[in-house]
Amino acid sequence: MAIAKAERLMNLALCLLGTRRPLSKRELRESIEAYLEAGSDDSFNRMFERDKDDLRELGLVIETVENLDGEVGYLARRDSNRLPPITLDAEEAAALGLAAKVWQQARLAGAASGALQKLRAAGLPEDVDPYEAHGALEPRIPVHEAAFEPLMLACRDRRPVVFEYRKASAARPEPRHVEPWALECWRGHWYLAGFDRDRGAERVFRLSRITGKVRSRGTGFTAPVPDVVTVRETVAGWAGEIADRSALIRLRSGAGYPLRAKATKVRELGDGWDELEIPYGHGLDAWLVEFGPDVVVLEPAELRADVVDRLRAVAKG
């Protein structure tokens, strides 16, 4: 949400919550600077109606009544817009305290700190450390990709984005037009799930492969957002976590530790090479390409052919 609009909505909400009697549109226009600058009456009316709908969508209960002058008036009664008391047991408070402290990023640190103070006011004791309560190490979710913050905001605001994306098998990045749904961290890497407009289908993107800036596009979503976005399951399938067959590869000694962690059998071949048997599913070819000359696929033949084709595509680029 743009800062100017957020400020305008906040001012309108304060006016409606602070009044003891219904306020007409004329009175609200005279009280809020942004409405005075709206220009024509038609422009103001459209802006006011949108703002009123937005506040209601955010949960503010706005009443419409006839005031003494026969005009339509608006107000938001405090007793209709008051949340019930928040009660947290020790475990709930500690869990939420952990969640509030999980971010390292400066942009989120302020909001998380403020939320933690509210949690303490709601029941988290001052002398209880949430880490000690669960006997856990301090949690961290590292985010090094510059694309994370704009994509997080785009997911929240349901705004389509455009970015340059380099696939594992490609030498150069390509533009992607995406309607972002969700961000999720899996095995130390962040992934974006969304609707790829150019391909007309759901896609998952690894943030570390996004190059350049993430740019927003003003148009709304064209595809429905699913109730459940299975980011981890999709990535796991591509990485071979959902395995339905086995591959035999040669791996250079001292290299490819993620592959070694997946191997069901490892045999030393000598001359600086090992032989590994790896269970895999769809997408192992793209993963193996990332290890370059440290990996040679022995079987099956179709997997070997796929890896060779990807390497040739990179070499030609």
VOBA-1610 file (N, C-alpha, C; in pm, whole numbers, padded with zeros to 5 digits, always signed):
BEGIN
Met+00084-00119+00000Met+00000+00000+00000Met+00088+00123+00000Ala+00055+00222-00087Ala+00132+00345-00092Ala+00120+00420+00039Ile+00230+00492+00076Ile+00231+00563+00204Ile+00120+00666+00210Ala+00096+00740+00099Ala-00006+00845+00098Ala-00145+00787+00125Lys-00174+00673+00064Lys-00305+00612+00086Lys-00317+00559+00228Ala-00211+00497+00279Ala-00213+00445+00415Ala-00239+00558+00515Glu-00174+00672+00493Glu-00193+00786+00582Glu-00336+00838+00573Arg-00390+00841+00451Arg-00527+00888+00432Arg-00628+00797+00502Leu-00607+00665+00490Leu-00696+00570+00557Leu-00686+00582+00709Met-00564+00602+00757Met-00546+00618+00901Met-00619+00742+00952Asn-00608+00852+00879Asn-00675+00976+00921Asn-00826+00960+00918Leu-00878+00891+00816Leu-01022+00869+00809Leu-01068+00781+00925Ala-00991+00676+00955Ala-01027+00588+01066Ala-01026+00664+01199Leu-00927+00750+01219Leu-00919+00828+01344Leu-01037+00922+01356Cys-01077+00985+01245Cys-01192+01075+01249Cys-01320+01000+01285Leu-01338+00883+01225Leu-01459+00806+01249Leu-01463+00747+01389Leu-01346+00711+01442Leu-01340+00656+01577Leu-01346+00764+01684Gly-01300+00884+01651Gly-01291+00991+01750Gly-01415+01076+01764Thr-01509+01065+01672Thr-01627+01151+01677Thr-01734+01094+01771Arg-01811+01185+01833Arg-01921+01142+01919Arg-02054+01144+01844Arg-02054+01199+01723Arg-02175+01203+01642Arg-02138+01169+01498Pro-02233+01128+01418Pro-02203+01097+01279Pro-02150+01220+01205Leu-02049+01200+01122Leu-01990+01308+01042Leu-02030+01289+00896Ser-02069+01399+00833Ser-02106+01394+00692Ser-01980+01389+00605Lys-02000+01356+00477Lys-01886+01355+00386Lys-01824+01494+00376Arg-01908+01596+00383Arg-01857+01734+00376Arg-01765+01762+00494Glu-01806+01720+00614Glu-01724+01744+00733Glu-01594+01663+00728Leu-01604+01540+00679Leu-01483+01459+00669Leu-01387+01517+00566Arg-01441+01571+00459Arg-01355+01632+00357Arg-01281+01753+00412Glu-01349+01830+00496Glu-01287+01949+00555Glu-01186+01914+00663Ser-01195+01793+00716Ser-01108+01753+00827Ser-00981+01681+00782Ile-00981+01627+00660Ile-00868+01546+00612Ile-00804+01616+00493Glu-00677+01648+00508Glu-00606+01728+00408Glu-00608+01663+00269Ala-00591+01532+00265Ala-00587+01463+00135Ala-00718+01480+00059Tyr-00830+01489+00132Tyr-00959+01507+00066Tyr-00974+01650+00014Leu-00916+01746+00085Leu-00921+01884+00038Leu-00846+01901-00092Glu-00743+01818-00110Glu-00661+01826-00231Glu-00712+01736-00343Ala-00829+01675-00323Ala-00879+01578-00420Ala-00926+01642-00550Gly-00956+01772-00546Gly-01001+01838-00668Gly-01152+01844-00675Ser-01211+01788-00778Ser-01355+01796-00800Ser-01431+01712-00699Asp-01563+01739-00689Asp-01647+01661-00599Asp-01651+01514-00641Asp-01653+01491-00772Asp-01657+01353-00821Asp-01531+01276-00779Ser-01416+01342-00790Ser-01291+01277-00750Ser-01292+01245-00601Phe-01339+01341-00520Phe-01346+01318-00377Phe-01443+01205-00344Asn-01560+01204-00407Asn-01659+01100-00378Asn-01606+00961-00410Arg-01538+00948-00524Arg-01481+00818-00559Arg-01374+00776-00459Met-01288+00871-00420Met-01182+00842-00325Met-01239+00802-00189Phe-01339+00875-00145Phe-01399+00848-00014Phe-01466+00711-00012Glu-01541+00678-00118Glu-01610+00548-00123Glu-01509+00433-00123Arg-01399+00450-00199Arg-01295+00346-00199Arg-01233+00331-00061Asp-01202+00445+00003Asp-01140+00440+00135Asp-01233+00375+00237Lys-01359+00408+00229Lys-01457+00351+00323Lys-01466+00199+00303Asp-01468+00155+00180Asp-01472+00011+00152Asp-01345-00058+00200Asp-01230+00009+00181Asp-01103-00050+00225Asp-01099-00067+00376Leu-01147+00034+00449Leu-01147+00025+00596Leu-01240-00087+00643Arg-01353-00101+00577Arg-01444-00209+00615Arg-01382-00345+00585Glu-01309-00353+00474Glu-01243-00478+00441Glu-01135-00512+00542Leu-01073-00408+00601Leu-00972-00429+00704Leu-01032-00464+00840Gly-01165-00455+00850Gly-01231-00496+00973Gly-01294-00384+01054Leu-01283-00259+01009Leu-01343-00148+01083Leu-01494-00147+01059Val-01571-00143+01167Val-01717-00139+01158Val-01760+00007+01146Ile-01809+00047+01029Ile-01851+00185+01003Ile-02002+00188+00989Glu-02068+00270+01070Glu-02213+00284+01064Glu-02251+00401+00974Thr-02362+00386+00904Thr-02418+00491+00820Thr-02551+00533+00880Val-02564+00660+00918Val-02686+00709+00985Val-02724+00845+00929Glu-02848+00884+00954Glu-02894+01018+00917Glu-02861+01113+01031Asn-02792+01223+00999Asn-02762+01318+01106Asn-02873+01423+01116Leu-02854+01522+01203Leu-02960+01618+01232Leu-02995+01706+01114Asp-02901+01729+01023Asp-02926+01816+00909Asp-02983+01741+00789Gly-03020+01618+00809Gly-03077+01541+00700Gly-02974+01481+00607Glu-02844+01497+00637Glu-02738+01440+00554Glu-02702+01301+00607Val-02642+01223+00520Val-02592+01093+00563Val-02463+01113+00641Gly-02453+01051+00758Gly-02333+01064+00840Gly-02269+00929+00865Tyr-02144+00934+00907Tyr-02066+00812+00927Tyr-01993+00820+01060Leu-01984+00707+01129Leu-01902+00698+01250Leu-01867+00552+01275Ala-01762+00533+01354Ala-01717+00399+01394Ala-01716+00396+01546Arg-01815+00331+01605Arg-01825+00329+01752Arg-01713+00245+01810Arg-01653+00294+01917Arg-01540+00224+01978Arg-01581+00088+02034Asp-01702+00079+02089Asp-01741-00050+02146Asp-01765-00155+02038Ser-01789-00111+01913Ser-01807-00205+01803Ser-01674-00241+01738Asn-01568-00169+01772Asn-01438-00191+01709Asn-01330-00220+01812Arg-01371-00286+01919Arg-01277-00320+02026Arg-01256-00472+02027Leu-01130-00513+02025Leu-01099-00656+02028Leu-01121-00712+02168Pro-01159-00838+02178Pro-01172-00899+02311Pro-01036-00910+02377Pro-01032-00924+02508Pro-00903-00936+02579Pro-00822-01055+02527Ile-00692-01034+02516Ile-00602-01140+02468Ile-00548-01217+02588Thr-00570-01347+02588Thr-00518-01431+02696Thr-00425-01536+02635Leu-00305-01544+02688Leu-00205-01639+02639Leu-00151-01720+02756Asp-00141-01853+02737Asp-00074-01931+02840Asp+00077-01919+02817Ala+00155-01977+02905Ala+00300-01959+02900Ala+00360-02011+02770Glu+00312-02127+02724Glu+00368-02186+02602Glu+00331-02103+02479Glu+00207-02055+02472Glu+00165-01972+02358Glu+00244-01843+02354Ala+00261-01779+02469Ala+00335-01654+02473Ala+00480-01675+02433Ala+00540-01785+02479Ala+00679-01813+02445Ala+00694-01841+02296Ala+00598-01915+02239Ala+00605-01946+02097Ala+00593-01819+02013Leu+00503-01731+02050Leu+00489-01606+01976Leu+00610-01516+01998Gly+00669-01524+02117Gly+00792-01448+02141Gly+00904-01494+02051Leu+00915-01624+02030Leu+01015-01678+01938Leu+00990-01629+01796Ala+00865-01631+01755Ala+00831-01586+01620Ala+00866-01439+01601Ala+00844-01359+01703Ala+00871-01215+01691Ala+01020-01186+01679Lys+01103-01276+01733Lys+01247-01252+01732Lys+01321-01323+01619Val+01246-01387+01529Val+01311-01474+01434Val+01381-01400+01320Trp+01342-01275+01294Trp+01395-01204+01178Trp+01524-01130+01211Gln+01618-01136+01120Gln+01743-01062+01134Gln+01738-00929+01060Gln+01647-00916+00963Gln+01648-00799+00874Gln+01604-00674+00947Ala+01672-00562+00919Ala+01644-00438+00988Ala+01502-00389+00962Arg+01452-00409+00838Arg+01318-00359+00807Arg+01211-00426+00892Leu+01230-00553+00924Leu+01131-00626+01001Leu+01160-00622+01151Ala+01282-00582+01187Ala+01320-00587+01328Ala+01234-00493+01413Gly+01205-00374+01361Gly+01126-00277+01436Gly+00985-00328+01462Ala+00922-00380+01359Ala+00786-00432+01374Ala+00784-00552+01468Ala+00884-00639+01456Ala+00889-00756+01543Ala+00911-00716+01688Ser+00996-00615+01710Ser+01021-00568+01846Ser+00895-00509+01908Gly+00822-00429+01828Gly+00698-00372+01877Gly+00595-00479+01909Ala+00589-00581+01824Ala+00495-00690+01848Ala+00531-00765+01976Leu+00661-00781+02000Leu+00705-00852+02121Leu+00665-00775+02246Gln+00675-00642+02242Gln+00634-00562+02356Gln+00484-00578+02383Lys+00405-00585+02275Lys+00261-00605+02292Lys+00232-00744+02349Leu+00313-00841+02309Leu+00295-00975+02363Leu+00324-00977+02513Arg+00426-00904+02554Arg+00457-00898+02696Arg+00342-00832+02772Ala+00284-00729+02711Ala+00171-00663+02776Ala+00050-00755+02782Ala+00043-00849+02687Ala-00072-00940+02683Ala-00053-01067+02765Gly+00065-01085+02824Gly+00079-01202+02907Gly+00214-01268+02910Leu+00307-01226+02826Leu+00441-01285+02830Leu+00519-01220+02943Pro+00554-01294+03048Pro+00622-01234+03163Pro+00755-01172+03126Glu+00788-01063+03192Glu+00914-00993+03165Glu+01034-01080+03197Asp+01021-01168+03298Asp+01137-01246+03341Asp+01145-01382+03274Val+01061-01406+03173Val+01064-01533+03101Val+01128-01512+02965Asp+01240-01579+02942Asp+01304-01575+02811Asp+01244-01686+02726Pro+01187-01653+02609Pro+01125-01757+02528Pro+01222-01865+02483Tyr+01350-01834+02470Tyr+01447-01934+02432Tyr+01468-02035+02544Glu+01482-01982+02668Glu+01501-02070+02782Glu+01376-02154+02807Ala+01259-02095+02778Ala+01135-02167+02803Ala+01126-02292+02718His+01185-02289+02600His+01179-02404+02512His+01312-02477+02502Gly+01415-02427+02574Gly+01543-02493+02570Gly+01602-02496+02431Ala+01581-02390+02351Ala+01623-02390+02211Ala+01726-02281+02187Leu+01799-02299+02079Leu+01889-02194+02035Leu+01808-02079+01977Glu+01868-01961+01973Glu+01798-01847+01915Glu+01776-01871+01766Pro+01650-01861+01718Pro+01623-01893+01578Pro+01662-01779+01486Arg+01702-01814+01365Arg+01736-01715+01263Arg+01683-01763+01129Ile+01628-01673+01052Ile+01592-01702+00915Ile+01672-01607+00828Pro+01787-01650+00778Pro+01872-01559+00701Pro+01812-01530+00564Val+01819-01404+00526Val+01773-01363+00393Val+01879-01271+00335His+01947-01320+00232His+02053-01243+00171His+02010-01188+00034Glu+01905-01240-00023Glu+01863-01199-00156Glu+01792-01064-00152Ala+01833-00973-00240Ala+01770-00841-00247Ala+01625-00851-00291Ala+01589-00961-00359Ala+01452-00975-00410Ala+01352-01008-00300Phe+01399-01047-00181Phe+01306-01095-00078Phe+01207-00988-00036Glu+01256-00870-00001Glu+01167-00766+00052Glu+01061-00721-00049Pro+01097-00685-00173Pro+00992-00645-00267Pro+00894-00758-00297Leu+00941-00881-00298Leu+00850-00993-00323Leu+00759-01018-00203Met+00810-01000-00084Met+00728-01015+00035Met+00613-00914+00034Leu+00645-00790-00001Leu+00543-00686-00008Leu+00445-00713-00121Ala+00496-00763-00233Ala+00408-00792-00347Ala+00312-00906-00314Cys+00359-01008-00241Cys+00270-01116-00198Cys+00162-01062-00105Arg+00202-00975-00015Arg+00106-00919+00081Arg+00000-00834+00012Asp+00043-00752-00084Asp-00048-00657-00149Asp-00112-00711-00275Arg-00080-00838-00312Arg-00135-00899-00433Arg-00104-00814-00555Arg+00024-00783-00575Arg+00067-00704-00690Arg+00156-00788-00781Pro+00125-00797-00911Pro+00211-00869-01005Pro+00349-00803-01011Val+00451-00882-01046Val+00588-00833-01053Val+00655-00882-01180Val+00765-00814-01214Val+00848-00854-01327Val+00992-00860-01276Phe+01064-00968-01313Phe+01205-00977-01275Phe+01278-01064-01376Glu+01410-01051-01374Glu+01496-01134-01459Glu+01534-01259-01383Tyr+01517-01377-01446Tyr+01540-01503-01377Tyr+01629-01594-01461Arg+01734-01646-01398Arg+01826-01737-01466Arg+01806-01878-01415Lys+01760-01966-01504Lys+01744-02107-01468Lys+01881-02173-01454Ala+01883-02285-01385Ala+02010-02356-01363Ala+02074-02397-01495Ser+01993-02425-01596Ser+02045-02474-01724Ser+02067-02363-01826Ala+02043-02238-01786Ala+02053-02127-01882Ala+02174-02042-01852Ala+02234-01988-01958Ala+02351-01903-01941Ala+02311-01759-01911Arg+02193-01720-01957Arg+02147-01581-01939Arg+02009-01578-01875Pro+01981-01475-01798Pro+01847-01463-01738Pro+01744-01422-01842Glu+01617-01455-01811Glu+01505-01419-01895Glu+01401-01346-01812Pro+01324-01253-01873Pro+01220-01183-01796Pro+01105-01276-01761Arg+01054-01260-01641Arg+00938-01337-01596Arg+00832-01240-01544His+00709-01262-01585His+00595-01184-01538His+00514-01275-01445Val+00513-01242-01317Val+00462-01335-01216Val+00361-01267-01125Glu+00256-01343-01092Glu+00162-01303-00988Glu+00203-01378-00861Pro+00269-01311-00765Pro+00329-01381-00651Pro+00225-01425-00548Trp+00239-01549-00501Trp+00146-01605-00403Trp+00208-01616-00264Ala+00326-01678-00256Ala+00383-01708-00124Ala+00533-01724-00133Leu+00602-01690-00022Leu+00745-01712-00006Leu+00766-01817+00101Glu+00863-01905+00078Glu+00889-02008+00178Glu+01038-02046+00175Cys+01090-02073+00294Cys+01230-02113+00306Cys+01238-02264+00314Trp+01327-02322+00234Trp+01344-02469+00233Trp+01492-02500+00222Arg+01546-02564+00326Arg+01686-02604+00330Arg+01782-02489+00301Gly+01755-02374+00367Gly+01846-02261+00358Gly+01827-02172+00237His+01731-02203+00150His+01707-02121+00032His+01561-02074+00031Trp+01542-01949-00018Trp+01407-01894-00028Trp+01351-01917-00168Tyr+01221-01950-00171Tyr+01152-01977-00297Tyr+01023-01896-00303Leu+00989-01853-00426Leu+00863-01784-00452Leu+00773-01874-00534Ala+00649-01890-00491Ala+00549-01960-00571Ala+00451-01858-00626Gly+00412-01876-00751Gly+00318-01783-00812Gly+00274-01829-00949Phe+00195-01746-01014Phe+00143-01776-01147Phe+00228-01705-01251Asp+00294-01783-01337Asp+00378-01729-01444Asp+00287-01695-01562Arg+00271-01567-01589Arg+00179-01524-01694Arg+00225-01569-01833Asp+00355-01566-01856Asp+00404-01603-01989Asp+00381-01750-02018Arg+00388-01834-01915Arg+00370-01978-01934Arg+00231-02025-01897Gly+00152-01936-01839Gly+00014-01970-01807Gly+00000-02081-01707Ala+00092-02090-01610Ala+00088-02199-01515Ala+00159-02159-01385Glu+00135-02239-01281Glu+00203-02217-01153Glu+00351-02251-01168Arg+00437-02168-01108Arg+00580-02191-01109Arg+00639-02156-00973Val+00755-02216-00945Val+00830-02186-00824Val+00967-02135-00864Phe+01010-02024-00804Phe+01136-01958-00840Phe+01227-01951-00717Arg+01353-01984-00737Arg+01452-01970-00631Arg+01505-01827-00632Leu+01497-01759-00517Leu+01529-01617-00512Leu+01673-01588-00549Ser+01764-01680-00521Ser+01905-01655-00551Ser+01931-01650-00701Arg+01834-01693-00782Arg+01850-01689-00928Arg+01782-01568-00990Ile+01724-01483-00908Ile+01665-01359-00958Ile+01775-01255-00967Thr+01790-01193-01083Thr+01893-01092-01103Thr+01828-00956-01124Gly+01897-00851-01083Gly+01842-00716-01100Gly+01729-00688-01004Lys+01654-00583-01034Lys+01548-00537-00946Lys+01415-00608-00977Val+01335-00622-00872Val+01199-00671-00887Val+01109-00549-00905Arg+01040-00544-01017Arg+00956-00428-01049Arg+00809-00467-01039Ser+00728-00377-00983Ser+00586-00402-00968Ser+00509-00362-01093Arg+00398-00428-01114Arg+00306-00394-01221Arg+00171-00367-01160Gly+00107-00259-01202Gly-00015-00212-01137Gly-00138-00297-01158Thr-00142-00379-01262Thr-00261-00457-01289Thr-00281-00566-01185Gly-00407-00606-01166Gly-00437-00707-01065Gly-00407-00848-01113Phe-00435-00946-01025Phe-00412-01086-01058Phe-00512-01133-01163Thr-00467-01218-01251Thr-00554-01276-01353Thr-00590-01421-01321Ala-00515-01484-01231Ala-00540-01624-01194Ala-00578-01631-01046Pro-00668-01723-01010Pro-00705-01737-00869Pro-00589-01787-00785Val-00581-01738-00662Val-00477-01783-00569Val-00527-01908-00498Pro-00455-02020-00504Pro-00501-02143-00438Pro-00504-02127-00287Asp-00592-02203-00224Asp-00602-02198-00078Asp-00474-02248-00012Val-00410-02346-00073Val-00286-02403-00020Val-00181-02397-00130Val-00067-02333-00101Val+00043-02324-00196Val+00154-02418-00147Thr+00180-02523-00221Thr+00275-02626-00178Thr+00414-02597-00233Val+00479-02497-00173Val+00613-02460-00219Val+00713-02571-00190Arg+00718-02616-00068Arg+00818-02716-00029Arg+00800-02847-00106Glu+00675-02889-00123Glu+00652-03014-00194Glu+00698-03004-00339Thr+00673-02888-00400Thr+00715-02869-00539Thr+00866-02871-00551Val+00934-02796-00464Val+01080-02791-00469Val+01139-02927-00436Ala+01080-02995-00338Ala+01131-03127-00300Ala+01122-03224-00418Gly+01013-03214-00495Gly+00999-03300-00611Gly+01104-03270-00715Trp+01130-03142-00740Trp+01232-03104-00838Trp+01371-03148-00793Ala+01395-03143-00664Ala+01528-03177-00612Ala+01546-03328-00591Gly+01445-03404-00625Gly+01456-03548-00611Gly+01420-03598-00474Glu+01360-03513-00387Glu+01323-03558-00254Glu+01207-03658-00261Ile+01118-03638-00360Ile+01010-03734-00379Ile+01059-03834-00482Ala+01121-03942-00436Ala+01195-04031-00524Ala+01112-04152-00565Asp+01121-04187-00693Asp+01055-04307-00742Asp+01148-04395-00825Arg+01278-04361-00827Arg+01377-04440-00902Arg+01516-04407-00848Ser+01620-04469-00903Ser+01757-04446-00857Ser+01846-04409-00974Ala+01947-04327-00945Ala+02047-04289-01045Ala+02184-04328-00994Leu+02272-04359-01088Leu+02410-04393-01055Leu+02499-04285-01114Ile+02579-04219-01030Ile+02664-04109-01077Ile+02805-04127-01026Arg+02899-04063-01096Arg+03036-04049-01046Arg+03051-03908-00994Leu+03111-03895-00877Leu+03126-03764-00813Leu+03271-03747-00769Arg+03325-03629-00801Arg+03464-03601-00765Arg+03480-03602-00613Ser+03586-03662-00565Ser+03613-03671-00421Ser+03622-03531-00361Gly+03556-03513-00245Gly+03560-03384-00177Gly+03463-03283-00231Ala+03377-03322-00325Ala+03280-03230-00385Ala+03139-03286-00367Gly+03039-03198-00391Gly+02900-03242-00395Gly+02845-03298-00267Tyr+02868-03228-00155Tyr+02822-03281-00027Tyr+02670-03296-00018Pro+02587-03207-00080Pro+02442-03232-00080Pro+02405-03363-00148Leu+02478-03399-00253Leu+02452-03526-00321Leu+02492-03644-00233Arg+02604-03630-00163Arg+02649-03737-00074Arg+02548-03761+00039Ala+02485-03652+00084Ala+02387-03666+00192Ala+02264-03743+00147Lys+02236-03742+00018Lys+02120-03812-00036Lys+02151-03956-00075Ala+02277-03988-00090Ala+02316-04118-00146Ala+02280-04233-00054Thr+02231-04341-00114Thr+02205-04464-00039Thr+02325-04557-00040Lys+02413-04540-00140Lys+02535-04618-00150Lys+02647-04530-00201Val+02767-04544-00144Val+02885-04471-00189Val+03001-04569-00200Arg+03070-04567-00316Arg+03184-04658-00337Arg+03301-04579-00395Glu+03416-04592-00331Glu+03535-04524-00380Glu+03585-04590-00508Leu+03608-04509-00611Leu+03658-04561-00738Leu+03808-04539-00754Gly+03866-04451-00674Gly+04007-04416-00690Gly+04022-04305-00792Asp+04144-04256-00808Asp+04175-04148-00900Asp+04090-04023-00875Gly+04049-04005-00748Gly+03976-03882-00713Gly+03828-03886-00742Trp+03769-04005-00761Trp+03628-04016-00792Trp+03559-04119-00702Asp+03429-04095-00675Asp+03346-04189-00601Asp+03223-04221-00686Glu+03163-04335-00659Glu+03039-04374-00727Glu+02925-04370-00626Leu+02815-04301-00662Leu+02703-04285-00570Leu+02575-04335-00634Glu+02492-04396-00552Glu+02356-04431-00594Glu+02260-04337-00523Ile+02178-04266-00601Ile+02093-04161-00545Ile+01947-04187-00584Pro+01856-04190-00486Pro+01713-04194-00520Pro+01670-04056-00569Tyr+01587-04054-00671Tyr+01548-03923-00723Tyr+01411-03930-00789Gly+01357-03809-00812Gly+01233-03792-00886Gly+01254-03688-00994His+01149-03618-01029His+01156-03518-01136His+01252-03405-01098Gly+01335-03361-01191Gly+01416-03242-01173Gly+01559-03264-01129Leu+01602-03390-01115Leu+01739-03414-01071Leu+01839-03365-01175Asp+01803-03369-01304Asp+01897-03325-01408Asp+01937-03179-01389Ala+01839-03093-01356Ala+01870-02951-01334Ala+01961-02932-01213Trp+01941-03013-01111Trp+02023-03002-00990Trp+02166-03048-01019Leu+02182-03157-01093Leu+02315-03209-01121Leu+02397-03113-01206Val+02330-03038-01293Val+02401-02941-01377Val+02473-02837-01291Glu+02418-02806-01175Glu+02479-02705-01088Glu+02618-02748-01039Phe+02647-02878-01038Phe+02776-02926-00990Phe+02880-02932-01102Gly+02839-02899-01225Gly+02933-02887-01336Gly+03017-03010-01360Pro+03150-02991-01375Pro+03240-03103-01409Pro+03267-03200-01294Asp+03211-03171-01176Asp+03233-03262-01063Asp+03142-03383-01067Val+03043-03385-01159Val+02946-03494-01166Val+02943-03553-01306Val+02939-03686-01313Val+02918-03759-01439Val+02807-03860-01415Val+02701-03852-01496Val+02589-03946-01481Val+02622-04076-01555Leu+02610-04187-01485Leu+02635-04318-01546Leu+02505-04381-01597Glu+02401-04376-01515Glu+02271-04429-01556Glu+02164-04372-01464Pro+02041-04367-01511Pro+01989-04420-01638Pro+02028-04333-01757Ala+02014-04388-01876Ala+02058-04320-01997Ala+01980-04192-02021Glu+01850-04191-01990Glu+01770-04070-02017Glu+01811-03955-01926Leu+01850-03986-01802Leu+01898-03881-01713Leu+02030-03826-01763Arg+02119-03914-01805Arg+02248-03870-01860Arg+02225-03779-01981Ala+02133-03817-02069Ala+02106-03736-02188Ala+02051-03600-02150Asp+01963-03595-02052Asp+01906-03467-02008Asp+02015-03374-01953Val+02106-03429-01872Val+02214-03349-01814Val+02307-03298-01924Val+02341-03384-02019Val+02427-03342-02131Val+02363-03232-02212Asp+02232-03244-02237Asp+02162-03139-02314Asp+02164-03007-02239Arg+02146-03011-02109Arg+02148-02887-02033Arg+02289-02824-02033Leu+02391-02906-02019Leu+02528-02854-02020Leu+02562-02795-02157Arg+02516-02857-02265Arg+02542-02803-02398Arg+02471-02668-02417Ala+02350-02656-02360Ala+02278-02529-02370Ala+02352-02418-02298Val+02411-02451-02183Val+02489-02352-02109Val+02615-02315-02187Ala+02682-02415-02245Ala+02805-02390-02321Ala+02780-02303-02443Lys+02665-02323-02510Lys+02634-02242-02628Lys+02604-02100-02590Gly+02547-02081-02468Gly+02515-01943-02426Gly+02638-01863-02396
//
